[in-house]
Amino acid sequence: MKKVFGILLITLGIALMLYLVIYVMLYGGIVQIINNINPLNGGNIAIGILRIIFCSAAIIPGYIIFVIGLKLFYD
């Protein structure tokens, strides 16, 4: 049962990492920049750029779940 739950957590961790990095941070940052160019809102453009720069930091929550799943799988 622990192995099944471990595999489930590993899969959930990978899915969460991909969702946060690709969709929320990278795609969201690009869309935020594009949407704020026409009315030229400098603050929102800067936040969009920061989202793109720090998109790799979004791996952390998914990585924690992934490590817990690995621990359950190998115990």
Backbone hydrogen bonds, N-H to C=O, Kabsch-Sander energy under -0.5 kcal/mol:
donor,donor_aa,acceptor,acceptor_aa,energy
5,F,1,M,-2.3
6,G,2,K,-2.3
7,I,3,K,-2.5
8,L,4,V,-2.1
9,L,5,F,-2.3
10,I,6,G,-2.4
11,T,7,I,-2.4
12,L,8,L,-2.4
13,G,9,L,-2.6
14,I,10,I,-2.1
15,A,11,T,-2.3
16,L,12,L,-2.5
17,M,13,G,-2.3
18,L,14,I,-2.4
19,Y,15,A,-2.4
20,L,16,L,-2.6
21,V,17,M,-2.5
22,I,18,L,-2.2
23,Y,18,L,-0.7
23,Y,19,Y,-1.1
24,V,19,Y,-2.0
25,M,20,L,-2.2
26,L,21,V,-2.1
27,Y,22,I,-2.5
28,G,23,Y,-1.4
29,G,25,M,-1.7
30,I,26,L,-2.0
31,V,27,Y,-2.6
32,Q,28,G,-2.2
33,I,29,G,-2.1
34,I,30,I,-2.3
35,N,31,V,-2.6
36,N,32,Q,-1.2
37,I,34,I,-1.0
38,N,34,I,-0.6
41,N,36,N,-1.9
42,G,40,L,-0.9
45,I,41,N,-1.8
46,A,42,G,-2.2
47,I,43,G,-2.0
48,G,44,N,-2.0
49,I,45,I,-2.2
50,L,46,A,-2.3
51,R,47,I,-2.1
52,I,48,G,-1.6
53,I,49,I,-2.4
54,F,50,L,-2.6
55,C,52,I,-1.0
57,A,54,F,-1.1
58,A,55,C,-1.0
59,I,56,S,-1.3
60,I,57,A,-1.2
62,G,58,A,-0.6
63,Y,59,I,-2.5
64,I,60,I,-2.1
65,I,61,P,-1.7
66,F,62,G,-2.3
67,V,63,Y,-2.5
68,I,64,I,-2.0
69,G,65,I,-2.2
70,L,66,F,-2.2
71,K,67,V,-2.3
72,L,68,I,-2.2
73,F,69,G,-2.2
74,Y,70,L,-2.3
75,D,71,K,-0.7
